Amino acid sequence: MSDQTPEKSALDGALSEEDQLSQRLRTLRHEKGMPLRTMAEAAGVSVSFLSQVERGTASPSIGTLIRMARALGETVSSLFEPRSGARLVRADQRPTLIHPERQWAEELLSPRDFSRLQFIRSTVAPGGTTGTEPLSYDAAETCMLVESGTLTFWLEGEEMTLAAGDCLSYDPRQPHRLSNPTDTATVLIFASSPPSY
């Protein structure tokens, strides 16, 4: 029997998929026929930085990743994997997205093609954070349930500490950010409508 917790396994699995994000960004940009310079300008980053991200030698913040997805006319969830048309997501086949610097692993729980609702299970590494840049995206409503661990959440300047079992509803268009201030992984479940992240 393995002594790994599900939270540890999710983050360890992230390490084995190091090039997933860079490959997906590059593939989407090529599919859309978008030159490197055009995408860099639309995302507000330098051409050299975008090139480094696509080669897997630089890591964007989550805020920058959101801008890159928008520049492609996509959502962050599109970086999980290509659309499949599947209605059922098996527990052992969840598409996974590994965020920069390996502080964060996300599993898409809802089918990729759902257009009105999205569920994501996020494992935030000890000390992991979305960064200092506030996030915002266009979903109308989001609920976040702390499955395990502790979380610090900032919403328009208000700081909240959430523990296992706490559920926060918020408008993701409002500037927000979060961090795991502890030395153990924190697991979150996000439900968003529509799935704009």
N, C-alpha and C positions, 0 to 999 in steps of 0.2 A: 504494500500500500504506500502511495506517495505521501511525503510529508509536506508537499507544496499546497498552499492555499490557492483557491481559484484566482484571488487577486494577484498573487505572485506569479502564477502561471500565465496570466494575461500579459503581464509586463515582460516576462521572460520570452514569451512567444513573439512579442514585439521586436525583440532584439534579433530574432532570426529572419525577420522580414525587412531588413534595413533599407533596401532599395525600393520598396513598394510605393511610397509616396512620390519619390522623384520620377519613377517610371510612369506612374499614372498621370502626373502633371504634364510630362513631356508628350505622352500618347494623346491626351486630350488636346493639347495645343496643336499637334500635327494634324489630328483629325479635323480640326476646325480651320486648318490652313492659316494659322496666325503666326506671323513672324515673331521672333524673340523680342525685338524692340517694341513692337506694338503691344504685346502682352505686358512687358515690363512697365511701359508708360501707363497702361490702364490700371495696373496693380500698385503703382506708385513706388516701384523699386528700380534699382539700376539693372541694366542689361547683364552686367557681370554677376550681380547677386543672383538673378533668376537663372542664369546659366549654371552657377554653382549649385543651386537648389536642384536643378534637373539632373546634375551629375552626382548628386548625393554628397557633396562636399560642404554644403552650408545648410543650416536649418532655419526656416522662417518661424517667426512667432505665430501663435494661433491667429492673432489679428491679421497678420500679413497673409497667412494661408487663406483666410476668409476673403481678403481682397483679391488674391490670385484666382480663387474659384469664381468670384464674381466677374473678373476680367474675362474669364472663359465662358461666361453665361451659364455657369454651373453653381451647384451648392457644394459645400464641403463633403456632404454624404456621397456625392458622385465620385469622390476620390477613393471610396471603399473598393469599388470594383465596377465593371461595366454593368449596365442594366441586364436583367436576366428574365424578367417576366414571371418569376416564381412567386407563388402565393404563400408557401410554407418555408420558414427558416428553421432548420434543425439546430439544436443546441450546439452540436459539434461542427456545424458548417456556417457559423455566423461570419459574415464579412467583417474584417477587422481593419481599422485604420490606425496607423501608428503616428502619433504627433511628434514634432521635432524634439530633439534632445532626449527622447525616450522618457519623458515625464508623464506620458499620458497614452493610454490604449483605449480605443473605442470599438465596441461591437455593435453592429446594426442589428437590432432585434426584429424590427418590422421589415416586411418585404421591400426591396429596393425601389420597386415601382409604385408604391403607395403614394398617392398625390395629396391626401388630406391629413395624414397623421404619420408621425415618425417616433419610434422608440429607439433610444441609444443607451447602452450600458457602458459607462466610463469608469476606468480604473486609473486613479491619479496616484502616482508614485509618492513616497514620502518626500515632503518638501516641494512637490510638483505644483506648478502654477500655470495659469493662462498667460502670464506676463504682466508687465506694468501698463501696457496699452489696453484701455477699456474696449470690450467687444460690443458689437451690436449687429443684429441681423433682422430680417424682415418677417419672421414668423409672428402670427398674431398673439399666440399664447404659448407659454412653456411652463411645465411643472417639473421640478427636480426633487427626487426622493433620495435621501441619503440611506443607502442600503447598509453600509457599514463604514466605520471610521468617523472622522471629524473634518469639517470644512469651514473655511472662512470665506464669506461671500460679500462682495461690495456691490451695491446697487445705487447708482446716482449719489455716491458719497456716503451712503449709510453702510456701516459694517455690521454683519451678522455672523454669529457662530452657530453652525448647525451640527447636530449629532445624529447617530443612527436612528432612523424612524422619522426624522423631521422631513417635512415636504414643503417646499417653497414654490409658489406660483408667481410668475413675473412676466412683464412685457419685455422680450429680448431686444426690442428696439431701443430700450433704455440702456445707457452705458453701464456695463457690468464686468466684473472679473472675479476670479476665485483662486484659492490656493489651499493646499493641504499642509497645515502647519505642524503635523505630527511626524513620527518616525515609523508609521505603518501606512499601508496603502488605504485609500479611501475609495469606496465604490458608490457610484451615483447612477440613478436611472433617470433619463430625460424623456419627456413626452412633449412633442411640439406639434402645433397645428397652425398653418400648413407646414410641411417639412422644408423649411427654407435654410436650415443650417447646412 
